[in-house]
Amino acid sequence: MGDPLDGDRLTAALSALGVRPGDVLLVHASLRAVGPVDGGPATVLTALRRAVGQAGTVVVPSFTPENSDTSPHYRARVRGLDAEAREAVRASMAPFDPATTPAPSVGALAEAVRTAAGAGRSAHPQTSFAALGPAAGKLLAGHRPDCHLGEDSPLARLYEADARILLLGTGYDTCTAFHLGEYRRPGPPLRTYRCVVTLRGVRQWWEYEDVALDDGDFAVLGTAFEEAAGPDDVRTALLGSAPCRLLRLRAAVDFATGWLAEHRPPHH
């Protein structure tokens, strides 16, 4: 391993990759893949904010599968438990509060954004996003609780803003924007979701129907997107020890919409 990266080197590397002042940037990061950074996640966030400048906005997923009993996270947590133990787990789940609920499953950088002074967060109890920058309010507003990642979510606002996606040491399997393509293909399958919320001051379970999200083929989809991509749609570089990609979100979503319609059987 070389010396730990510092903020200046990180900012320079992000600019060299193509991050520009004024960008709206949706970031998925594995800091473990990047390697040692002086000052940890806070330094990475500072470098991102310097790269996008005062006019730019940094956005991250701040998802919370921990408060749902229909999530893979819950199924893994209760595997092997009897009914009474499972009920105890459900009873212990805290309701979603956009101001305070942590998002441990999406990584240290996302938590650094969520907890930063001035950060905003969308209101969805399962698939909220957090953002820092002048566009944050507009991007995060109106996230309907029965629309994880579709037209009434920040992903559609990011599409309208011609945002870019930074995969910082992560692969296409984490590329949340592809989910917007799931909503946009004809007749997507639906399923029931359940999570814990607070309604009128009371903790309760809330059940809703939404598109059945499936990222199982996103790595393959991403490879196909990269092979078909236009010259400015995908840029790649090493940052620290991590392979990184900078993608145009619109190009990624448009490609995913067509690819998913072609490669997943239609739902009847």
Rosetta silent file (secondary structure, phi, psi, omega in degrees, C-alpha in Angstrom):
SEQUENCE: MGDPLDGDRLTAALSALGVRPGDVLLVHASLRAVGPVDGGPATVLTALRRAVGQAGTVVVPSFTPENSDTSPHYRARVRGLDAEAREAVRASMAPFDPATTPAPSVGALAEAVRTAAGAGRSAHPQTSFAALGPAAGKLLAGHRPDCHLGEDSPLARLYEADARILLLGTGYDTCTAFHLGEYRRPGPPLRTYRCVVTLRGVRQWWEYEDVALDDGDFAVLGTAFEEAAGPDDVRTALLGSAPCRLLRLRAAVDFATGWLAEHRPPHH
SCORE:     score description
SCORE:     0.000 S_00000001
   1 L     0.000  141.683  174.637    0.000    0.000    0.000 S_00000001
   2 L   -82.825 -168.982  176.453    1.153    3.544   -0.719 S_00000001
   3 L   -63.656  151.789  174.220    0.720    6.552    1.514 S_00000001
   4 L   -57.719  144.124  175.904   -2.849    7.347    2.565 S_00000001
   5 E   -69.281  144.851  172.363   -4.643    9.612    0.098 S_00000001
   6 L  -110.314  174.171 -174.783   -5.188   13.189    1.208 S_00000001
   7 H   -60.884  -39.333 -178.390   -7.978   15.565    0.255 S_00000001
   8 H   -64.240  -44.763 -179.908   -5.977   17.426   -2.385 S_00000001
   9 H   -65.942  -37.811  177.828   -5.021   14.262   -4.249 S_00000001
  10 H   -64.044  -46.414  179.903   -8.595   12.999   -4.066 S_00000001
  11 H   -60.656  -44.114 -179.945  -10.012   16.256   -5.419 S_00000001
  12 H   -62.955  -39.816 -179.473   -7.465   16.275   -8.252 S_00000001
  13 H   -66.857  -39.917  178.390   -8.273   12.638   -9.105 S_00000001
  14 H   -64.537  -41.846  178.649  -12.021   13.341   -9.180 S_00000001
  15 H   -65.346  -39.582  178.725  -11.485   16.345  -11.465 S_00000001
  16 H   -64.977  -33.680  177.555   -9.227   14.272  -13.734 S_00000001
  17 H   -67.754  -25.864  178.091  -11.969   11.618  -13.952 S_00000001
  18 L   123.696    4.852  174.840  -14.305   14.334  -15.219 S_00000001
  19 L   -68.777  129.788 -172.335  -16.245   15.592  -12.182 S_00000001
  20 L  -120.516  153.784  173.571  -16.951   19.264  -12.924 S_00000001
  21 L   -56.393  136.046 -179.496  -18.009   22.321  -10.930 S_00000001
  22 L    92.136   -8.543 -179.723  -21.801   22.527  -10.892 S_00000001
  23 L   -63.529  144.280  162.505  -22.329   18.771  -11.307 S_00000001
  24 E   -97.148  119.352 -167.931  -25.185   16.971   -9.595 S_00000001
  25 E  -124.458  116.019  174.385  -23.437   13.774   -8.541 S_00000001
  26 E   -90.861  116.937 -170.564  -25.072   10.565   -7.271 S_00000001
  27 E  -111.305  129.384  167.830  -22.312    8.712   -5.417 S_00000001
  28 E  -116.496  122.893 -171.691  -22.006    5.015   -4.550 S_00000001
  29 E  -133.441  138.968  165.872  -18.782    4.397   -2.649 S_00000001
  30 L  -115.046  100.432 -177.178  -16.792    1.582   -1.101 S_00000001
  31 H   -69.225  -24.171  175.185  -14.151    3.342    0.968 S_00000001
  32 H   -62.194  -39.475  179.491  -12.630   -0.033    1.780 S_00000001
  33 H   -69.206  -33.979 -179.484  -11.886   -0.440   -1.931 S_00000001
  34 H   -65.989  -36.344 -177.320  -10.365    3.055   -2.155 S_00000001
  35 L    98.069 -173.150 -173.142   -7.875    2.243    0.628 S_00000001
  36 L   -62.945  133.889  176.596   -6.512    4.469    3.417 S_00000001
  37 E  -128.968  127.432  175.062   -7.575    8.134    3.311 S_00000001
  38 L   -57.647  118.898  178.438   -6.258   10.745    5.741 S_00000001
  39 L    89.155   -3.406  171.653   -9.321   11.779    7.745 S_00000001
  40 H    64.527 -147.220 -174.331  -11.529    8.960    6.418 S_00000001
  41 H   -56.911  -34.917 -178.622  -15.048    9.535    5.043 S_00000001
  42 H   -62.335  -37.540  178.700  -15.095   13.233    5.996 S_00000001
  43 H   -68.080  -40.152  178.496  -12.079   13.861    3.745 S_00000001
  44 H   -62.752  -43.316  178.914  -13.688   11.989    0.851 S_00000001
  45 H   -63.044  -43.308  178.565  -16.847   14.072    1.227 S_00000001
  46 H   -60.397  -41.627  179.457  -14.837   17.298    1.337 S_00000001
  47 H   -64.182  -41.654  177.911  -13.005   16.269   -1.851 S_00000001
  48 H   -61.903  -44.196 -177.967  -16.305   15.506   -3.593 S_00000001
  49 H   -68.170  -33.883  176.708  -17.752   18.864   -2.571 S_00000001
  50 H   -69.601  -36.387 -178.920  -14.645   20.683   -3.751 S_00000001
  51 H   -67.852  -38.439  179.691  -14.781   18.845   -7.095 S_00000001
  52 H   -86.396  -12.784  175.956  -18.442   19.820   -7.724 S_00000001
  53 L    72.814  179.252 -175.980  -17.882   23.315   -6.303 S_00000001
  54 L   -64.704  -26.038 -178.694  -20.337   25.591   -4.527 S_00000001
  55 L   -88.017   -6.338 -176.509  -22.886   25.227   -7.347 S_00000001
  56 L   -95.201  163.041 -177.655  -22.729   21.417   -7.315 S_00000001
  57 E  -132.436  133.374  177.357  -24.709   18.907   -5.250 S_00000001
  58 E  -103.598  128.049 -177.554  -23.627   15.534   -3.842 S_00000001
  59 E  -123.348  141.213  176.724  -26.375   12.891   -3.479 S_00000001
  60 E  -138.013  152.606  168.642  -26.184    9.441   -1.841 S_00000001
  61 E   -69.975  140.227  174.895  -28.627    6.627   -1.116 S_00000001
  62 L  -129.083   54.377 -171.966  -29.527    6.523    2.601 S_00000001
  63 L   -69.763  152.150 -175.601  -31.577    3.329    2.442 S_00000001
  64 L  -135.052   71.942  176.436  -32.984    1.661    5.564 S_00000001
  65 H   -68.214  -11.850 -175.786  -33.846   -2.025    5.058 S_00000001
  66 H   -67.073  -18.265 -177.552  -33.417   -2.440    8.824 S_00000001
  67 H  -107.733   26.663 -179.706  -36.996   -1.288    9.565 S_00000001
  68 E  -126.048  146.847  173.302  -38.756   -3.691    7.167 S_00000001
  69 L  -107.369   16.555  173.512  -39.843   -7.306    7.533 S_00000001
  70 L  -117.483   12.223 -176.868  -40.039   -7.789    3.752 S_00000001
  71 L   -97.549  152.517  173.158  -36.357   -6.990    3.051 S_00000001
  72 H   -55.668  -34.369  178.576  -33.508   -9.448    2.368 S_00000001
  73 H   -58.180  -45.429  179.488  -31.793   -7.798    5.369 S_00000001
  74 H   -66.258  -44.439 -178.520  -34.645   -8.931    7.664 S_00000001
  75 H   -60.004  -39.250  177.786  -34.770  -12.432    6.192 S_00000001
  76 H   -67.146  -36.954 -176.736  -31.046  -12.850    6.846 S_00000001
  77 H   -67.836  -34.884 -174.447  -31.438  -11.496   10.397 S_00000001
  78 H  -102.453    3.771 -178.692  -34.202  -13.937   11.395 S_00000001
  79 L   -57.057  128.098  178.022  -32.971  -17.002    9.533 S_00000001
  80 L    86.511   -5.589  179.993  -33.164  -19.979   11.891 S_00000001
  81 L   -86.006  150.354  175.207  -35.159  -18.141   14.561 S_00000001
  82 L   -80.877  175.738 -172.824  -38.448  -19.483   15.907 S_00000001
  83 H   -59.906  -39.910 -177.735  -41.700  -17.507   15.686 S_00000001
  84 H   -66.457  -42.001  179.547  -41.318  -15.932   19.128 S_00000001
  85 H   -67.326  -37.233  177.493  -37.752  -14.760   18.434 S_00000001
  86 H   -63.710  -40.590  179.737  -38.812  -13.383   15.045 S_00000001
  87 H   -65.331  -35.423  177.916  -41.625  -11.449   16.711 S_00000001
  88 H   -64.879  -38.600  176.908  -39.142  -10.017   19.222 S_00000001
  89 H   -63.267  -45.589 -179.830  -36.993   -8.760   16.327 S_00000001
  90 H   -62.025  -40.272 -178.506  -40.029   -7.128   14.695 S_00000001
  91 H   -66.900  -25.526 -177.152  -41.047   -5.529   17.992 S_00000001
  92 H   -85.487   -9.363 -175.575  -37.546   -4.053   18.398 S_00000001
  93 L   -71.574  128.899 -179.573  -37.505   -2.318   14.990 S_00000001
  94 L   -83.801  143.007  177.001  -37.516    1.463   15.289 S_00000001
  95 L   -67.345  153.163 -179.497  -39.801    3.505   13.014 S_00000001
  96 L   -68.734  132.278  172.229  -38.184    5.556   10.260 S_00000001
  97 L  -132.744  112.763 -174.977  -37.331    9.157   11.132 S_00000001
  98 L   -56.768  -26.813 -177.299  -35.609   11.067    8.306 S_00000001
  99 L   -76.795  -29.170 -169.696  -33.807   13.270   10.836 S_00000001
 100 L  -128.784  -20.194 -173.747  -32.239   10.513   12.926 S_00000001
 101 L   -67.339  121.650  179.616  -32.551    7.010   11.429 S_00000001
 102 L   -72.012  163.782  179.064  -29.074    5.764   10.487 S_00000001
 103 L  -128.524   66.784 -171.786  -28.378    4.006    7.174 S_00000001
 104 H   -65.003  -23.315 -172.386  -25.592    1.568    8.098 S_00000001
 105 H   -80.655   -9.006 -177.977  -26.063   -0.719    5.105 S_00000001
 106 H  -104.908    6.795  168.943  -25.092    1.869    2.465 S_00000001
 107 L   102.304  167.027 -171.898  -21.604    2.653    3.743 S_00000001
 108 H   -70.129  -35.826 -179.629  -19.535    5.222    5.581 S_00000001
 109 H   -66.314  -43.172  179.115  -19.580    7.938    2.915 S_00000001
 110 H   -59.482  -40.178  177.775  -23.389    7.925    2.737 S_00000001
 111 H   -66.757  -34.407  177.313  -23.527    8.297    6.519 S_00000001
 112 H   -64.185  -38.990  177.481  -21.047   11.192    6.305 S_00000001
 113 H   -68.411  -49.142 -175.806  -23.383   12.966    3.859 S_00000001
 114 H   -57.045  -38.476 -174.241  -26.542   12.164    5.843 S_00000001
 115 L   -94.536    0.529 -178.697  -25.091   13.525    9.098 S_00000001
 116 L   -70.938  148.335  176.500  -23.338   16.574    7.605 S_00000001
 117 L   -60.063  130.263  177.622  -24.505   20.042    8.615 S_00000001
 118 L    88.748   -2.079 -179.356  -27.011   21.324    6.083 S_00000001
 119 L   -73.073  147.585  171.531  -27.786   17.935    4.527 S_00000001
 120 E  -109.560  164.370  178.265  -31.328   17.106    3.415 S_00000001
 121 E  -145.697  139.122  178.742  -32.991   13.703    3.232 S_00000001
 122 L   -76.848  166.675 -164.871  -36.026   12.477    1.335 S_00000001
 123 L   -93.938    0.363 -175.852  -38.986   11.071    3.242 S_00000001
 124 L   -67.839  130.636 -175.253  -39.270    7.489    1.961 S_00000001
 125 L   -71.136   -9.367 -178.950  -39.116    5.083    4.937 S_00000001
 126 L  -119.575  -41.630 -171.830  -37.105    2.489    2.962 S_00000001
 127 L  -126.976   54.098  177.000  -35.233    4.116    0.076 S_00000001
 128 L   -72.573  160.212  171.100  -34.491    7.688    1.109 S_00000001
 129 E  -121.434  150.801  174.349  -31.669    9.733   -0.415 S_00000001
 130 E  -118.031  150.685 -176.657  -29.521   12.338    1.322 S_00000001
 131 E  -151.813  152.230  177.910  -27.943   15.341   -0.394 S_00000001
 132 E  -132.199  125.107  178.628  -25.708   18.360    0.202 S_00000001
 133 L   136.336  171.230 -171.988  -25.684   21.375   -2.089 S_00000001
 134 L   -64.141  -24.611 -179.618  -27.957   23.997   -3.637 S_00000001
 135 L   -89.591   -1.281 -171.837  -30.087   21.489   -5.606 S_00000001
 136 H   -56.056  -48.534 -175.879  -30.706   19.210   -2.590 S_00000001
 137 H   -58.507  -45.520 -177.938  -34.162   20.546   -1.708 S_00000001
 138 H   -67.643  -39.485 -177.735  -35.524   20.226   -5.236 S_00000001
 139 H   -68.903  -33.097 -171.834  -34.019   16.755   -5.771 S_00000001
 140 H   -94.583  -13.045 -174.590  -35.330   15.333   -2.491 S_00000001
 141 L   -69.558  148.592  169.490  -38.834   16.871   -2.436 S_00000001
 142 L    70.082   28.369  177.761  -41.964   14.820   -3.051 S_00000001
 143 L   -78.951   99.399 -174.498  -40.532   11.323   -2.530 S_00000001
 144 L   -67.069  137.811 -175.383  -43.807    9.418   -2.273 S_00000001
 145 L   -67.739  -14.736  176.254  -43.785    6.644    0.352 S_00000001
 146 L  -106.177   22.962  177.317  -45.260    4.126   -2.086 S_00000001
 147 L  -136.239   92.319 -177.723  -42.669    4.855   -4.786 S_00000001
 148 L   -54.721  -63.161 -165.905  -39.225    3.510   -3.911 S_00000001
 149 L  -140.973   32.531 -176.549  -37.201    4.484   -6.952 S_00000001
 150 L  -108.221 -144.243 -171.912  -39.634    5.533   -9.687 S_00000001
 151 L   -69.028  -23.966  177.752  -41.156    8.742  -11.070 S_00000001
 152 L  -104.162   40.558  177.948  -42.025   10.126   -7.601 S_00000001
 153 L  -132.037  165.935  176.893  -38.510    9.573   -6.229 S_00000001
 154 H   -58.283  -24.833  178.983  -35.241   11.532   -6.309 S_00000001
 155 H   -60.055  -41.690  178.807  -34.019    9.260   -9.133 S_00000001
 156 H   -67.213  -34.935  176.852  -36.510   10.850  -11.538 S_00000001
 157 H   -69.025  -36.391  176.686  -35.443   14.330  -10.332 S_00000001
 158 H   -65.188  -38.008  176.726  -31.794   13.345  -10.872 S_00000001
 159 H   -61.140  -46.551  179.339  -32.711   12.232  -14.401 S_00000001
 160 H   -62.405  -33.487 -177.721  -34.317   15.632  -15.057 S_00000001
 161 L   -82.182    1.403 -177.210  -31.210   17.374  -13.659 S_00000001
 162 L    53.863   46.259 -178.890  -28.933   15.424  -16.053 S_00000001
 163 L   -68.237  166.712  171.792  -26.997   14.170  -13.035 S_00000001
 164 E  -118.974  157.138 -178.618  -23.962   11.961  -13.195 S_00000001
 165 E  -110.653  130.874  172.876  -23.246    8.802  -11.228 S_00000001
 166 E  -109.688  115.034  172.329  -19.920    8.165   -9.506 S_00000001
 167 E   -96.836  100.404 -172.278  -19.192    4.507   -8.756 S_00000001
 168 E   -99.121   87.557 -178.638  -16.280    4.946   -6.356 S_00000001
 169 L    78.326   11.265  175.971  -14.811    1.483   -5.892 S_00000001
 170 L  -118.392  162.785 -179.277  -18.206   -0.178   -6.438 S_00000001
 171 L   -99.243 -178.938  179.575  -19.547   -2.100   -9.421 S_00000001
 172 H   -64.429  -19.179  178.927  -22.653   -1.780  -11.549 S_00000001
 173 H   -62.308  -18.715  177.989  -24.431   -4.149   -9.134 S_00000001
 174 H   -99.565    6.296 -172.093  -24.808   -1.097   -6.823 S_00000001
 175 L   -77.928   89.074 -175.079  -26.023    1.258   -9.581 S_00000001
 176 L   -54.635  -34.108 -175.108  -29.340    2.368   -8.064 S_00000001
 177 L   -59.021  -28.546  177.543  -30.289    4.406  -11.140 S_00000001
 178 H   -57.514  -27.368  179.727  -30.898    1.193  -13.097 S_00000001
 179 H   -62.153  -31.187  177.487  -33.971    0.703  -10.866 S_00000001
 180 H   -61.614  -32.834  174.521  -35.624    3.689  -12.573 S_00000001
 181 H   -63.910  -30.992  176.369  -35.396    1.596  -15.741 S_00000001
 182 H   -63.865  -38.949  178.997  -37.405   -1.114  -13.951 S_00000001
 183 H   -70.762  -30.766 -172.087  -40.249    1.372  -13.454 S_00000001
 184 H   -89.250  -10.497  176.278  -40.062    2.618  -17.034 S_00000001
 185 L   -79.334  156.968 -175.109  -40.262   -0.729  -18.805 S_00000001
 186 L   -64.986  134.905  171.895  -43.771   -1.854  -19.781 S_00000001
 187 L    53.077   53.351  179.600  -45.842   -3.616  -17.094 S_00000001
 188 L   -65.380  145.921  177.589  -43.240   -4.145  -14.366 S_00000001
 189 L   -65.889  148.925  179.437  -44.164   -6.782  -11.750 S_00000001
 190 E  -112.523  160.946  173.076  -45.423   -5.486   -8.397 S_00000001
 191 E  -150.913  171.875  179.468  -45.071   -6.825   -4.851 S_00000001
 192 E   -96.973  136.564  175.696  -46.036   -5.964   -1.293 S_00000001
 193 E  -120.979  154.511  178.092  -43.599   -4.216    1.064 S_00000001
 194 E  -142.191  141.416  177.729  -43.918   -3.566    4.788 S_00000001
 195 E  -155.306  170.261 -178.518  -41.983   -1.328    7.169 S_00000001
 196 E   -97.115  127.278  179.214  -42.262    0.488   10.496 S_00000001
 197 E  -132.975  173.111  171.245  -43.278    4.150   10.430 S_00000001
 198 E  -111.035  120.709  176.080  -44.713    6.761   12.790 S_00000001
 199 E  -119.140  122.565 -177.467  -48.201    7.967   11.907 S_00000001
 200 L    49.639   42.633  175.179  -49.710   10.722   14.040 S_00000001
 201 L    81.188    2.698 -176.176  -47.133   10.008   16.726 S_00000001
 202 E  -115.433  131.524  175.376  -47.805    6.259   16.872 S_00000001
 203 E   -69.649  127.262  176.196  -45.370    3.499   15.834 S_00000001
 204 E  -153.206  161.084  174.779  -47.059    1.198   13.346 S_00000001
 205 E   -81.956  139.209  179.168  -46.490   -1.185   10.472 S_00000001
 206 E  -125.755  131.971 -176.850  -47.290    0.185    7.043 S_00000001
 207 E  -117.983  138.281 -178.223  -47.917   -2.009    3.999 S_00000001
 208 E  -151.435  161.613  178.178  -47.838   -0.844    0.394 S_00000001
 209 E  -108.032  139.015  179.147  -47.512   -2.138   -3.160 S_00000001
 210 E  -155.775  175.443  179.082  -44.718   -1.052   -5.477 S_00000001
 211 E   -59.214  137.874  177.966  -42.543   -2.340   -8.305 S_00000001
 212 L   -74.500  105.964 -177.141  -40.674   -5.545   -7.425 S_00000001
 213 L   -77.532  137.302 -178.188  -37.075   -4.338   -7.286 S_00000001
 214 L  -149.432  109.915  179.430  -34.426   -6.775   -8.511 S_00000001
 215 L  -100.019   14.008 -174.263  -30.746   -5.905   -8.917 S_00000001
 216 L   -60.717  -26.622 -178.869  -29.695   -9.506   -9.625 S_00000001
 217 L  -110.576   13.951 -175.753  -28.756   -8.789  -13.250 S_00000001
 218 H   -66.685  -32.299  178.703  -27.381   -5.251  -12.805 S_00000001
 219 H   -63.801  -42.750  178.477  -23.727   -6.334  -13.163 S_00000001
 220 H   -67.285  -43.188  177.223  -24.520   -7.899  -16.554 S_00000001
 221 H   -58.009  -44.284 -179.267  -26.652   -4.888  -17.515 S_00000001
 222 H   -62.875  -40.662  177.858  -23.779   -2.548  -16.595 S_00000001
 223 H   -62.013  -43.303  178.905  -21.307   -4.440  -18.751 S_00000001
 224 H   -64.501  -40.761  177.982  -23.714   -4.232  -21.687 S_00000001
 225 H   -60.087  -45.746 -177.243  -24.245   -0.489  -21.056 S_00000001
 226 H   -64.324  -37.345  179.574  -20.499    0.149  -21.017 S_00000001
 227 H   -67.433  -31.851 -176.211  -20.001   -1.743  -24.289 S_00000001
 228 H   -95.169   -5.980 -167.329  -22.757    0.280  -25.990 S_00000001
 229 L   -68.184  148.829  173.141  -22.016    3.636  -24.337 S_00000001
 230 L   -74.155  172.785 -170.803  -21.278    6.857  -26.176 S_00000001
 231 L   -59.109  -35.009 -177.785  -17.958    8.690  -25.719 S_00000001
 232 L  -105.470    8.810 -176.785  -18.949   10.801  -22.697 S_00000001
 233 L   -78.187  -30.734 -179.233  -21.396    8.317  -21.144 S_00000001
 234 E  -138.122  126.426  172.377  -18.778    6.349  -19.172 S_00000001
 235 E  -123.987  141.162 -176.254  -15.358    7.477  -17.943 S_00000001
 236 E  -127.714  150.930  176.491  -13.078    5.193  -15.928 S_00000001
 237 E  -166.960  163.472  170.281   -9.983    5.699  -13.744 S_00000001
 238 E   -91.123  136.846  174.321   -8.269    4.348  -10.659 S_00000001
 239 E  -127.564  113.073 -166.469   -8.747    6.375   -7.494 S_00000001
 240 L    62.730 -127.036  177.257   -6.465    5.115   -4.771 S_00000001
 241 L  -101.549   10.714 -171.942   -6.673    1.370   -5.278 S_00000001
 242 E  -104.434  129.771  169.152  -10.294    1.523   -6.453 S_00000001
 243 E   -69.028  133.981 -176.908  -11.559    1.307  -10.020 S_00000001
 244 E  -126.281  151.102  175.757  -14.008    4.180  -10.533 S_00000001
 245 E  -132.558  141.007  173.238  -16.612    5.044  -13.125 S_00000001
 246 E  -117.187  118.174 -172.663  -18.329    8.309  -13.915 S_00000001
 247 E  -119.195  147.521  167.626  -21.610    7.753  -15.795 S_00000001
 248 E   -79.969  121.261 -174.098  -24.261    9.985  -17.322 S_00000001
 249 H   -61.877  -42.304 -179.114  -27.380    9.015  -15.390 S_00000001
 250 H   -59.798  -44.160 -179.184  -29.769    9.642  -18.301 S_00000001
 251 H   -62.988  -40.798 -179.134  -27.759    7.409  -20.613 S_00000001
 252 H   -65.368  -43.596 -178.593  -27.620    4.654  -17.958 S_00000001
 253 H   -68.669  -44.349 -179.376  -31.375    4.801  -17.257 S_00000001
 254 H   -61.431  -42.731  178.976  -32.360    4.945  -20.933 S_00000001
 255 H   -65.160  -44.372 -178.601  -30.165    1.961  -21.744 S_00000001
 256 H   -60.885  -39.123 -178.308  -31.455    0.018  -18.709 S_00000001
 257 H   -59.200  -46.894  179.042  -35.092    0.656  -19.682 S_00000001
 258 H   -70.110  -42.403 -176.934  -34.594   -0.965  -23.077 S_00000001
 259 H   -64.724  -42.849 -179.043  -32.278   -3.712  -21.865 S_00000001
 260 H   -67.224  -38.663  177.585  -34.596   -4.804  -19.053 S_00000001
 261 H   -61.275  -33.608 -176.519  -37.616   -4.868  -21.381 S_00000001
 262 H   -82.524  -36.868 -169.104  -35.626   -7.133  -23.688 S_00000001
 263 H  -101.154  -12.846  175.661  -33.910   -9.397  -21.137 S_00000001
 264 L  -108.975  137.024 -179.731  -36.560   -9.893  -18.446 S_00000001
 265 L   -63.074  142.471  178.561  -39.713  -11.786  -19.318 S_00000001
 266 L   -62.794  148.622 -177.971  -42.837   -9.585  -19.368 S_00000001
 267 L   -90.950  132.172  177.538  -44.999   -9.838  -16.288 S_00000001
 268 L  -117.783    0.000    0.000  -48.534  -11.166  -16.697 S_00000001
